[in-house]
Amino acid sequence: MKQKQRFYLDCPYADKDECKELGAYWDMDKRKWFVPEGLDKDDFRKWWPGENPEYVDATVAEAERFYLEVDFSENGAVKELGARWDNRTKGWYVHAEDKLKFKNWWPTLKEVAEEATPF
């Protein structure tokens, strides 16, 4: 059976909710939104590849990441809320704009102070 080609979008993070409301789906592997079969691609024209010169890839820049303190038993909860796993640091992070949703997992002040200490 032949797999259908997905129509991927260049949707910036700030537009993700609008894109989702129109019916787009998120591809976790490609980290991009796509138009599912049966929907009109024209409804997503502003996110067509090459249409938005200010588009920045969906990967969150290091400076925009807010790292969380997550107990192993809570991995599913933070993932369901939208946190992402960083293999390099072996920790969960969120886009800085979304950190209020994750207040239960903010690092303690002691840990933040220790990380800021240069020696």
CORNOR-V953096 format. One record per pair of residues at least 24 apart in sequence whose ideal C-beta (glycine too) atoms are under 8 Angstrom apart, sorted by the first residue. I is the first residue (numbers start at 0). J is the second residue. D is the distance in whole Angstrom. If there is no record, write none. Layout:
i = {I I}
j = {J J}
d = {D D}
This chain:
i = {3 5 5 6 6 6 7 7 7 7 8 8 8 8 8 8 8 9 9 9 9 9 9 9 10 10 10 10 11 11 11 11 12 12 12 12 14 18 18 30 30 30 31 59 59 59 63 63 63 64 64 64 64 65 65 65 65 65 65 65 66 66 66 66 67 67 67 67 67 67 67 68 68 68 68 68 69 73 77 77}
j = {36 33 34 33 34 40 31 32 33 48 32 33 34 43 46 47 48 46 47 48 49 50 51 54 43 46 54 57 51 53 54 55 57 59 94 96 46 43 46 56 57 58 57 83 92 94 94 95 96 92 93 94 95 92 93 94 95 97 98 101 90 91 92 106 91 92 93 101 104 105 106 104 105 106 107 110 104 104 101 104}
d = {6 4 8 6 5 6 5 7 5 7 5 6 7 6 4 7 7 5 7 5 7 7 6 4 8 4 8 8 7 7 6 6 7 8 6 8 7 7 6 8 5 6 6 7 7 5 6 5 8 4 8 7 7 6 5 7 5 8 4 8 5 7 5 7 5 7 7 6 4 7 7 6 7 5 7 7 5 7 7 6}
